[in-house]
Amino acid sequence: MVAAVRVHKVGGPEALVYEDIAVPAPGPGQIRVKQHAIGVNFVDVYFRSGLYPAPGGLPFVAGNEAAGEVVEVGSGVSDFKRGDRVAYVQGPGCYTAERVVPADRVVKLPDNISYEQAAGMMLKGLTVQYLVRRTFKVEQGMNVLMHAAAGGVGLILCQWANHLGANVIGTVGSKDKADVARANGCHHTILYRDEDFVARVKEITAGKLCDVVYDGIGKVTFPGSLDCIRPLGMFVSFGSASGPIAAFDINMLQFRGSLFATRPTLNTYAAKRSDLLAMAADLFGVVGSGAVKIPINQTYPLKDAAKAHRDLESRATTGSIILIP
């Protein structure tokens, strides 16, 4: 038996129950991982609340990313051995001291990446990788708008887009968060509670608007995000922190200058193992070089997962949040 955090009935943070569970031996193509650090993400909230149904039904172990060491290998697995340092995105199922995962979803950690860094960046960092390198290829001189620039994805994206030579604009909820965003590559911050972010984007860009808007907020930033995009630019909706965007008239894109809009997911971009390995190598490369740092600004014991969720949902956190079993 090992310690874990499970959801027996969807709901608020109180739905996260700390208890002991049994972990089976790994089957064919699987490995058992002793977790050293576990990431906390908004998608965990979506599963816990019932916005996203858990694939296996109730009860389920929460969590979608973690890092640790291999303690047992199932039959047919040749890429990993006991003692390997690894990280992965595979959920739900991560809020536990040990778990069994499919080996083809796991990547080895370079020596210069810690367990804590990996747990704080696998889901968020791989998300940023596809957002800035594949969904929309950010290049020198482009104007990029990132909503929630001081959040986990936001701080990584601001640094990476800055590294690629973009002019990075970010919306934040407070002056303290503006300071954090600016310290992590964001050139211009907009206090969305006090300022009209559309008007400020027009002012910052001298009317040129943005080549791309990355929006993980959803309901409250739409359709304002569209008004920040230049003709033929792209709207990338990758999250729904304030609630999902309702169905909208697609002609909105036409009238704003033949805009492109997409709702990408990491699962699709990393579905092939070859893509997962290439994305992870790119991520580990920029982090290993120091071009992108992973701010672990909140750490909680696993038993306090409910508090971590409360803090995340109340917008009281910045950067990455990790749980320690």
N, C-alpha and C positions, 0 to 999 in steps of 0.2 A: 504493500500500500504506500502511496505517496500523496503529498499535499497537493491540492488543486483548487481552482475556483470554478464552480459550475453554476449554470442557470437552469433552474427547475421550472420556473414560470417567468415569462418575459415581463419586463417592467423597468423601473428605475434602478439606480445603483444598488439599492437594497436587494435586488434580484441576484446579485453575485454572492454565492454561498461558498465559504471556505470549508473544505472537508477533505477527507481521505478517499482516494479512489484506487482501484486495481489497474495496473498497466500490463498488458499482455507481452509475451515475447514477440519479437519482430517476425513477421511472416515472409514469404518470398518477395524479394524486391524492396524490403523495408529495413530500416535501422531504428534502434532505440537510442534516444538522445537524453543525456543528463543536462538539464537546462541550467545555464549560469546567469542568464539575463533574458528578460521577456519584454517586448515592446508593447506600448499601449497606444492605440490609434482610434480615430473617430469611427472607423468601420466596426470596431468592437462594440461601440455604443449602438450602432445600427442593428447588430445581431442581438444584443442584450434586450433592446427595446421591442424587437419584433419587426422593425422596418424591413430588415432582411431576414428571411426565414433560414434557420440553421438547417443545412442539408440533411443531417441525420435525425432531425427532430429533437424533442426534449427528453431528458436533460442533456445539456452539452457543456463541454469545457470551453470557456471563452478564450479569446486571444488569437492573433493572426501572424505574429512574427516572434522569433526567438533565436538564441544562439547558445551553443553548449558543446559538449564533447560526446562522441560516439561511445556507447558502452556495450552495445551488442549489435551484431550484423546478421540479417536474415539470409536465407539461401538465395543464390543468384546475384548477390551484390558483390561487385568486384572493385568499385571505385572508392569504397570507404573501408576503413579498418578501425578497430577499437582504439580509442585515444585521439582520433582525428578531431581537430577543432572545426566546427561547422556552424552554419547559419541558414535560415530558411524562412520563407513565407508560405504558410500552409494552415488555413484555419477555416472555422474556429477549431480550437484545441490546444492553444499554447500556454494558457495560465495553469501550468502544472510543473512539478519538480522534475518529472521525467515523462517522455511520451514516445510513441512509435510514429514514424513518418515515412512516406515513400522516399526512397533514396534518390529518385530522379528529380525531386523538388528541392534537394539540399545542395549547397555549395560549400567548398572548403574555404576556411578563413586564412588569408595571408597572415604571417607572423606580426605584421605591423598594424593589424586591426584587432582591437580588443573585443571581448565578448559584449561589453557594455555598448561600445560603438556600434557593433553589428546589430544588436537588438534594437538600438535606437534608430537604425537607418535602413534595415533591409526592405521593409514595406515602403517607407517614405522615400528612401534613396532610390530604390528601383522605380518607384512612381515618378520621381523627378527625372530619372534617366530617360524614360520613354517620353515624358512630356516635352523635354527640351531638345531631345536628339532625334525623336521619331515622329510623335504626333505633330509637332511643329518644330522645325529645325531652327533653333535660335542662333543668330549670327551677329557679327560685329555691327554696331550702330542701330540695331533694332530697338524700338520701344516696347517694353514688356510690362504688363500690369499683373501683379500677383495679389489676390485677395488673401486676407489673413496672413500677412507677410511675416508675422512673428511666431506663427505656429510651427508644428513639426515639419510639415512639407514646405511651408513658406520659407523658413530660414535656409533650408538646403537649396531650394530653387533660386532664391535671391543670390546666394553665393555662386551657384553654378552658372546662372545667366550672366552675372557680372563677369565671371571668369571667361565666358564666351564673348564678352565685349558689348553686351546689351546695356541699354539705359533702363534700369530697373525701378519701377514705381510700385509701391506697396500700400495697401490699406491696412490699418491697424486700429485697435479699439482704445488705446490710451497713449499718453506721452511716454510712459515707461516702455511700452511695447514698440513705440517708434524708435526709441534709443536702441533697443535690442535689434530691430530690423536693420537700422543703419549700420550697426556694428557687424552685420552679417551680409554686407554687399548691396543693400537697398539704397539707391541714390536719392529717392524722393519718397517721403511717407505722407499719407493722407489719413487724418483722424476721421474715420467714416461716421462716427457718432456726431461730430461737430461740423463737418464740412460736406458739401455736395461733391462726391468723388468724381462724378462725370465732369463737372465744371473744372475741378482741379486738374484732371487729366488733360483737358483741353488747354488749360493754362500752362501746365508743365511742358507739354509737347508743342506749344505754339500753334495749336490747331491741327497738327499732323495726326494726332491720335495714335493708337497702339497697333503694332503688327499682330499681337496676340494678347488675349486676356485668359489667364488661368484662374478658374473659379471653383473653389471647393466649398463655397458657402451655400449657393443655391438660391432658395426662394427670395431672400431679402435683397440680393444684389442683381436680380433679374427683373426687368430687361435693361437696367442701367448699364450692365457690363457691355451690352451690344452697342450702346452709344459711345463707348470708349474706343471702338475699333475702326481703323481706317478701311476704306473700300478694299475688298478682296482679302481682308484680314481674317483671323480665325478666333472663334470663341471655343474654349476648351473647358467644358464642365466636367469635373472629375470627382465631385463630392457634394453632399447635401447637408452641411452642418446646421443650417437654419431651416431645413425642410426641403423636400424635392421641388424642382421647378415644375409648375403645372403645364399641361399641354398648351402649346402656343401656335399662333398662326405663322406658318413658315414664310409667309410673305414679309414678315418683319425683317428677315435677312435680306430680301431683295431691296426693300426701301432704304436700308442702311448701307447699301453699297455692295450688293452681291457677296455677303459674308459667308464664310464657311463655319459650321458648328459641328462639334463632335462630343460624344460622351464615352471616353475610353476607359478601359479597366486594365489593371496589371495582369489579371488572369489571362486576358487575350494576348497581350504583348509578350508575355513570358510563357505561353502555352508550350512551345517547343523547347526542349532542354537546351538545344544549341543557342537559342535566343536568350534563355535564362543565364547561361554561362557567359555569353558576350556582354549582356547588360551588367551582370555582377562584376565582371572584369573592368568594365568602364567605370563603374561606381567605385570599386576598390582603388582604381588608379587615381581618380581625382581626390579621393579622401587620403590615400597614402601619400600623395604629393604635397598635401597641405593646402591645395587650392580650395577644397571644400572641407570645412570642419563640422563635426556632428555635436551640437550642443546638447548635452544630457543635463537638462536644467531641473528635473524632478526625478527622485528615486524613492520608491516605496517598497516595503516588504510585500511579498505576494499576498499575505493575509489582509493587507489594506487596499486591495484592488478597488473596492467600492469607493474609498476616499479618492483614489486616483481618478476614477470616472467622474465623481462630483466636481473635482477641481478642473478636469478637462472640459466638462460641459458648462461650467460657470465662467469659462474663458479666463481662468486664473493661472493658466500655465503658458509657458513659452518653450519653443524647441521640443526636444524629445522627452518622453516619459518612459521610464523602465521600472519593471518589477523584479525584485530579487527573491528567488525561492528560498 
